[in-house]
Amino acid sequence: MILRKLSSALLKFAGKYPVVSVTGPRQSGKTILVKTLFPNHKYLSLENPETRIIALNDPKSIFDPKDQLFILDEIQHVRNYYPIFRYSQMNKK
């Protein structure tokens, strides 16, 4: 029941807002939830230090303008993630 409610809410918000955040305790199924609901979306984990460095220093190299939606996982590993979000949303108009 909880998964069904979370799924419908997440799908609703993803259709309405350009950025949706899923938060919760460790190992609670956040990644599985978003990967299940959005199987065709690009997935980036910022837990990997190399991916994190690229995302911060050259975001255009990982965000293809034709990617309408994508999953950024482990965002807590990035102190200042605003430039990543800003770049990812710039070309979507």
Phi and psi in radians as a Rosetta constraint file:
Dihedral C 1 N 2 CA 2 C 2 CIRCULARHARMONIC -1.106 0.35
Dihedral N 2 CA 2 C 2 N 3 CIRCULARHARMONIC -0.780 0.35
Dihedral C 2 N 3 CA 3 C 3 CIRCULARHARMONIC -1.039 0.35
Dihedral N 3 CA 3 C 3 N 4 CIRCULARHARMONIC -0.704 0.35
Dihedral C 3 N 4 CA 4 C 4 CIRCULARHARMONIC -1.110 0.35
Dihedral N 4 CA 4 C 4 N 5 CIRCULARHARMONIC -0.728 0.35
Dihedral C 4 N 5 CA 5 C 5 CIRCULARHARMONIC -1.176 0.35
Dihedral N 5 CA 5 C 5 N 6 CIRCULARHARMONIC -0.758 0.35
Dihedral C 5 N 6 CA 6 C 6 CIRCULARHARMONIC -1.098 0.35
Dihedral N 6 CA 6 C 6 N 7 CIRCULARHARMONIC -0.744 0.35
Dihedral C 6 N 7 CA 7 C 7 CIRCULARHARMONIC -1.085 0.35
Dihedral N 7 CA 7 C 7 N 8 CIRCULARHARMONIC -0.828 0.35
Dihedral C 7 N 8 CA 8 C 8 CIRCULARHARMONIC -1.158 0.35
Dihedral N 8 CA 8 C 8 N 9 CIRCULARHARMONIC -0.668 0.35
Dihedral C 8 N 9 CA 9 C 9 CIRCULARHARMONIC -1.152 0.35
Dihedral N 9 CA 9 C 9 N 10 CIRCULARHARMONIC -0.767 0.35
Dihedral C 9 N 10 CA 10 C 10 CIRCULARHARMONIC -1.116 0.35
Dihedral N 10 CA 10 C 10 N 11 CIRCULARHARMONIC -0.742 0.35
Dihedral C 10 N 11 CA 11 C 11 CIRCULARHARMONIC -1.105 0.35
Dihedral N 11 CA 11 C 11 N 12 CIRCULARHARMONIC -0.711 0.35
Dihedral C 11 N 12 CA 12 C 12 CIRCULARHARMONIC -1.085 0.35
Dihedral N 12 CA 12 C 12 N 13 CIRCULARHARMONIC -0.869 0.35
Dihedral C 12 N 13 CA 13 C 13 CIRCULARHARMONIC -1.180 0.35
Dihedral N 13 CA 13 C 13 N 14 CIRCULARHARMONIC -0.646 0.35
Dihedral C 13 N 14 CA 14 C 14 CIRCULARHARMONIC -1.125 0.35
Dihedral N 14 CA 14 C 14 N 15 CIRCULARHARMONIC -0.506 0.35
Dihedral C 14 N 15 CA 15 C 15 CIRCULARHARMONIC -1.394 0.35
Dihedral N 15 CA 15 C 15 N 16 CIRCULARHARMONIC -0.265 0.35
Dihedral C 15 N 16 CA 16 C 16 CIRCULARHARMONIC -1.854 0.35
Dihedral N 16 CA 16 C 16 N 17 CIRCULARHARMONIC -0.586 0.35
Dihedral C 16 N 17 CA 17 C 17 CIRCULARHARMONIC -2.057 0.35
Dihedral N 17 CA 17 C 17 N 18 CIRCULARHARMONIC 2.611 0.35
Dihedral C 17 N 18 CA 18 C 18 CIRCULARHARMONIC -1.273 0.35
Dihedral N 18 CA 18 C 18 N 19 CIRCULARHARMONIC -0.440 0.35
Dihedral C 18 N 19 CA 19 C 19 CIRCULARHARMONIC -2.348 0.35
Dihedral N 19 CA 19 C 19 N 20 CIRCULARHARMONIC 2.250 0.35
Dihedral C 19 N 20 CA 20 C 20 CIRCULARHARMONIC -2.208 0.35
Dihedral N 20 CA 20 C 20 N 21 CIRCULARHARMONIC 2.336 0.35
Dihedral C 20 N 21 CA 21 C 21 CIRCULARHARMONIC -1.889 0.35
Dihedral N 21 CA 21 C 21 N 22 CIRCULARHARMONIC 2.362 0.35
Dihedral C 21 N 22 CA 22 C 22 CIRCULARHARMONIC -2.019 0.35
Dihedral N 22 CA 22 C 22 N 23 CIRCULARHARMONIC 2.045 0.35
Dihedral C 22 N 23 CA 23 C 23 CIRCULARHARMONIC -2.136 0.35
Dihedral N 23 CA 23 C 23 N 24 CIRCULARHARMONIC 2.797 0.35
Dihedral C 23 N 24 CA 24 C 24 CIRCULARHARMONIC 2.905 0.35
Dihedral N 24 CA 24 C 24 N 25 CIRCULARHARMONIC 3.096 0.35
Dihedral C 24 N 25 CA 25 C 25 CIRCULARHARMONIC -1.173 0.35
Dihedral N 25 CA 25 C 25 N 26 CIRCULARHARMONIC 2.803 0.35
Dihedral C 25 N 26 CA 26 C 26 CIRCULARHARMONIC -1.008 0.35
Dihedral N 26 CA 26 C 26 N 27 CIRCULARHARMONIC 2.551 0.35
Dihedral C 26 N 27 CA 27 C 27 CIRCULARHARMONIC 1.052 0.35
Dihedral N 27 CA 27 C 27 N 28 CIRCULARHARMONIC 0.554 0.35
Dihedral C 27 N 28 CA 28 C 28 CIRCULARHARMONIC -1.789 0.35
Dihedral N 28 CA 28 C 28 N 29 CIRCULARHARMONIC 0.024 0.35
Dihedral C 28 N 29 CA 29 C 29 CIRCULARHARMONIC 1.728 0.35
Dihedral N 29 CA 29 C 29 N 30 CIRCULARHARMONIC 0.258 0.35
Dihedral C 29 N 30 CA 30 C 30 CIRCULARHARMONIC -1.073 0.35
Dihedral N 30 CA 30 C 30 N 31 CIRCULARHARMONIC -0.836 0.35
Dihedral C 30 N 31 CA 31 C 31 CIRCULARHARMONIC -1.129 0.35
Dihedral N 31 CA 31 C 31 N 32 CIRCULARHARMONIC -0.779 0.35
Dihedral C 31 N 32 CA 32 C 32 CIRCULARHARMONIC -1.066 0.35
Dihedral N 32 CA 32 C 32 N 33 CIRCULARHARMONIC -0.723 0.35
Dihedral C 32 N 33 CA 33 C 33 CIRCULARHARMONIC -1.024 0.35
Dihedral N 33 CA 33 C 33 N 34 CIRCULARHARMONIC -0.933 0.35
Dihedral C 33 N 34 CA 34 C 34 CIRCULARHARMONIC -1.236 0.35
Dihedral N 34 CA 34 C 34 N 35 CIRCULARHARMONIC -0.611 0.35
Dihedral C 34 N 35 CA 35 C 35 CIRCULARHARMONIC -1.193 0.35
Dihedral N 35 CA 35 C 35 N 36 CIRCULARHARMONIC -0.576 0.35
Dihedral C 35 N 36 CA 36 C 36 CIRCULARHARMONIC -1.246 0.35
Dihedral N 36 CA 36 C 36 N 37 CIRCULARHARMONIC -0.750 0.35
Dihedral C 36 N 37 CA 37 C 37 CIRCULARHARMONIC -1.299 0.35
Dihedral N 37 CA 37 C 37 N 38 CIRCULARHARMONIC -0.485 0.35
Dihedral C 37 N 38 CA 38 C 38 CIRCULARHARMONIC -2.242 0.35
Dihedral N 38 CA 38 C 38 N 39 CIRCULARHARMONIC 1.107 0.35
Dihedral C 38 N 39 CA 39 C 39 CIRCULARHARMONIC -1.163 0.35
Dihedral N 39 CA 39 C 39 N 40 CIRCULARHARMONIC -0.353 0.35
Dihedral C 39 N 40 CA 40 C 40 CIRCULARHARMONIC -1.708 0.35
Dihedral N 40 CA 40 C 40 N 41 CIRCULARHARMONIC 0.064 0.35
Dihedral C 40 N 41 CA 41 C 41 CIRCULARHARMONIC -1.575 0.35
Dihedral N 41 CA 41 C 41 N 42 CIRCULARHARMONIC 2.560 0.35
Dihedral C 41 N 42 CA 42 C 42 CIRCULARHARMONIC -1.089 0.35
Dihedral N 42 CA 42 C 42 N 43 CIRCULARHARMONIC 2.406 0.35
Dihedral C 42 N 43 CA 43 C 43 CIRCULARHARMONIC -2.067 0.35
Dihedral N 43 CA 43 C 43 N 44 CIRCULARHARMONIC 2.220 0.35
Dihedral C 43 N 44 CA 44 C 44 CIRCULARHARMONIC -2.240 0.35
Dihedral N 44 CA 44 C 44 N 45 CIRCULARHARMONIC 2.207 0.35
Dihedral C 44 N 45 CA 45 C 45 CIRCULARHARMONIC -1.795 0.35
Dihedral N 45 CA 45 C 45 N 46 CIRCULARHARMONIC 2.120 0.35
Dihedral C 45 N 46 CA 46 C 46 CIRCULARHARMONIC -1.521 0.35
Dihedral N 46 CA 46 C 46 N 47 CIRCULARHARMONIC 0.149 0.35
Dihedral C 46 N 47 CA 47 C 47 CIRCULARHARMONIC -1.242 0.35
Dihedral N 47 CA 47 C 47 N 48 CIRCULARHARMONIC -0.560 0.35
Dihedral C 47 N 48 CA 48 C 48 CIRCULARHARMONIC -1.251 0.35
Dihedral N 48 CA 48 C 48 N 49 CIRCULARHARMONIC 2.061 0.35
Dihedral C 48 N 49 CA 49 C 49 CIRCULARHARMONIC -1.011 0.35
Dihedral N 49 CA 49 C 49 N 50 CIRCULARHARMONIC -0.638 0.35
Dihedral C 49 N 50 CA 50 C 50 CIRCULARHARMONIC -1.148 0.35
Dihedral N 50 CA 50 C 50 N 51 CIRCULARHARMONIC -0.774 0.35
Dihedral C 50 N 51 CA 51 C 51 CIRCULARHARMONIC -1.101 0.35
Dihedral N 51 CA 51 C 51 N 52 CIRCULARHARMONIC -0.699 0.35
Dihedral C 51 N 52 CA 52 C 52 CIRCULARHARMONIC -1.085 0.35
Dihedral N 52 CA 52 C 52 N 53 CIRCULARHARMONIC -0.792 0.35
Dihedral C 52 N 53 CA 53 C 53 CIRCULARHARMONIC -1.094 0.35
Dihedral N 53 CA 53 C 53 N 54 CIRCULARHARMONIC -0.772 0.35
Dihedral C 53 N 54 CA 54 C 54 CIRCULARHARMONIC -1.108 0.35
Dihedral N 54 CA 54 C 54 N 55 CIRCULARHARMONIC -0.776 0.35
Dihedral C 54 N 55 CA 55 C 55 CIRCULARHARMONIC -1.055 0.35
Dihedral N 55 CA 55 C 55 N 56 CIRCULARHARMONIC -0.659 0.35
Dihedral C 55 N 56 CA 56 C 56 CIRCULARHARMONIC -1.374 0.35
Dihedral N 56 CA 56 C 56 N 57 CIRCULARHARMONIC -0.702 0.35
Dihedral C 56 N 57 CA 57 C 57 CIRCULARHARMONIC -1.563 0.35
Dihedral N 57 CA 57 C 57 N 58 CIRCULARHARMONIC -0.477 0.35
Dihedral C 57 N 58 CA 58 C 58 CIRCULARHARMONIC -2.582 0.35
Dihedral N 58 CA 58 C 58 N 59 CIRCULARHARMONIC 1.150 0.35
Dihedral C 58 N 59 CA 59 C 59 CIRCULARHARMONIC -1.038 0.35
Dihedral N 59 CA 59 C 59 N 60 CIRCULARHARMONIC -0.506 0.35
Dihedral C 59 N 60 CA 60 C 60 CIRCULARHARMONIC -1.150 0.35
Dihedral N 60 CA 60 C 60 N 61 CIRCULARHARMONIC -0.348 0.35
Dihedral C 60 N 61 CA 61 C 61 CIRCULARHARMONIC -1.321 0.35
Dihedral N 61 CA 61 C 61 N 62 CIRCULARHARMONIC -0.330 0.35
Dihedral C 61 N 62 CA 62 C 62 CIRCULARHARMONIC -1.939 0.35
Dihedral N 62 CA 62 C 62 N 63 CIRCULARHARMONIC -0.285 0.35
Dihedral C 62 N 63 CA 63 C 63 CIRCULARHARMONIC -1.831 0.35
Dihedral N 63 CA 63 C 63 N 64 CIRCULARHARMONIC 1.832 0.35
Dihedral C 63 N 64 CA 64 C 64 CIRCULARHARMONIC -1.371 0.35
Dihedral N 64 CA 64 C 64 N 65 CIRCULARHARMONIC 2.233 0.35
Dihedral C 64 N 65 CA 65 C 65 CIRCULARHARMONIC -0.985 0.35
Dihedral N 65 CA 65 C 65 N 66 CIRCULARHARMONIC -0.436 0.35
Dihedral C 65 N 66 CA 66 C 66 CIRCULARHARMONIC -1.405 0.35
Dihedral N 66 CA 66 C 66 N 67 CIRCULARHARMONIC -0.186 0.35
Dihedral C 66 N 67 CA 67 C 67 CIRCULARHARMONIC -1.293 0.35
Dihedral N 67 CA 67 C 67 N 68 CIRCULARHARMONIC 1.883 0.35
Dihedral C 67 N 68 CA 68 C 68 CIRCULARHARMONIC -1.314 0.35
Dihedral N 68 CA 68 C 68 N 69 CIRCULARHARMONIC -0.666 0.35
Dihedral C 68 N 69 CA 69 C 69 CIRCULARHARMONIC -2.382 0.35
Dihedral N 69 CA 69 C 69 N 70 CIRCULARHARMONIC 2.597 0.35
Dihedral C 69 N 70 CA 70 C 70 CIRCULARHARMONIC -2.635 0.35
Dihedral N 70 CA 70 C 70 N 71 CIRCULARHARMONIC 2.877 0.35
Dihedral C 70 N 71 CA 71 C 71 CIRCULARHARMONIC -1.942 0.35
Dihedral N 71 CA 71 C 71 N 72 CIRCULARHARMONIC 2.147 0.35
Dihedral C 71 N 72 CA 72 C 72 CIRCULARHARMONIC -1.850 0.35
Dihedral N 72 CA 72 C 72 N 73 CIRCULARHARMONIC 1.942 0.35
Dihedral C 72 N 73 CA 73 C 73 CIRCULARHARMONIC -1.788 0.35
Dihedral N 73 CA 73 C 73 N 74 CIRCULARHARMONIC 2.657 0.35
Dihedral C 73 N 74 CA 74 C 74 CIRCULARHARMONIC 1.061 0.35
Dihedral N 74 CA 74 C 74 N 75 CIRCULARHARMONIC 0.714 0.35
Dihedral C 74 N 75 CA 75 C 75 CIRCULARHARMONIC -1.127 0.35
Dihedral N 75 CA 75 C 75 N 76 CIRCULARHARMONIC -0.355 0.35
Dihedral C 75 N 76 CA 76 C 76 CIRCULARHARMONIC -1.122 0.35
Dihedral N 76 CA 76 C 76 N 77 CIRCULARHARMONIC -0.240 0.35
Dihedral C 76 N 77 CA 77 C 77 CIRCULARHARMONIC -1.369 0.35
Dihedral N 77 CA 77 C 77 N 78 CIRCULARHARMONIC -0.099 0.35
Dihedral C 77 N 78 CA 78 C 78 CIRCULARHARMONIC -2.004 0.35
Dihedral N 78 CA 78 C 78 N 79 CIRCULARHARMONIC 2.093 0.35
Dihedral C 78 N 79 CA 79 C 79 CIRCULARHARMONIC -1.176 0.35
Dihedral N 79 CA 79 C 79 N 80 CIRCULARHARMONIC -0.896 0.35
Dihedral C 79 N 80 CA 80 C 80 CIRCULARHARMONIC -1.979 0.35
Dihedral N 80 CA 80 C 80 N 81 CIRCULARHARMONIC 1.541 0.35
Dihedral C 80 N 81 CA 81 C 81 CIRCULARHARMONIC -1.611 0.35
Dihedral N 81 CA 81 C 81 N 82 CIRCULARHARMONIC -0.028 0.35
Dihedral C 81 N 82 CA 82 C 82 CIRCULARHARMONIC -0.971 0.35
Dihedral N 82 CA 82 C 82 N 83 CIRCULARHARMONIC -0.782 0.35
Dihedral C 82 N 83 CA 83 C 83 CIRCULARHARMONIC -1.032 0.35
Dihedral N 83 CA 83 C 83 N 84 CIRCULARHARMONIC -0.567 0.35
Dihedral C 83 N 84 CA 84 C 84 CIRCULARHARMONIC -1.166 0.35
Dihedral N 84 CA 84 C 84 N 85 CIRCULARHARMONIC -0.839 0.35
Dihedral C 84 N 85 CA 85 C 85 CIRCULARHARMONIC -1.103 0.35
Dihedral N 85 CA 85 C 85 N 86 CIRCULARHARMONIC -0.760 0.35
Dihedral C 85 N 86 CA 86 C 86 CIRCULARHARMONIC -1.055 0.35
Dihedral N 86 CA 86 C 86 N 87 CIRCULARHARMONIC -0.838 0.35
Dihedral C 86 N 87 CA 87 C 87 CIRCULARHARMONIC -1.120 0.35
Dihedral N 87 CA 87 C 87 N 88 CIRCULARHARMONIC -0.720 0.35
Dihedral C 87 N 88 CA 88 C 88 CIRCULARHARMONIC -1.136 0.35
Dihedral N 88 CA 88 C 88 N 89 CIRCULARHARMONIC -0.436 0.35
Dihedral C 88 N 89 CA 89 C 89 CIRCULARHARMONIC -1.706 0.35
Dihedral N 89 CA 89 C 89 N 90 CIRCULARHARMONIC -0.248 0.35
Dihedral C 89 N 90 CA 90 C 90 CIRCULARHARMONIC -1.035 0.35
Dihedral N 90 CA 90 C 90 N 91 CIRCULARHARMONIC -0.723 0.35
Dihedral C 90 N 91 CA 91 C 91 CIRCULARHARMONIC -1.704 0.35
Dihedral N 91 CA 91 C 91 N 92 CIRCULARHARMONIC 0.369 0.35
Dihedral C 91 N 92 CA 92 C 92 CIRCULARHARMONIC -1.785 0.35
Dihedral N 92 CA 92 C 92 N 93 CIRCULARHARMONIC 0.183 0.35
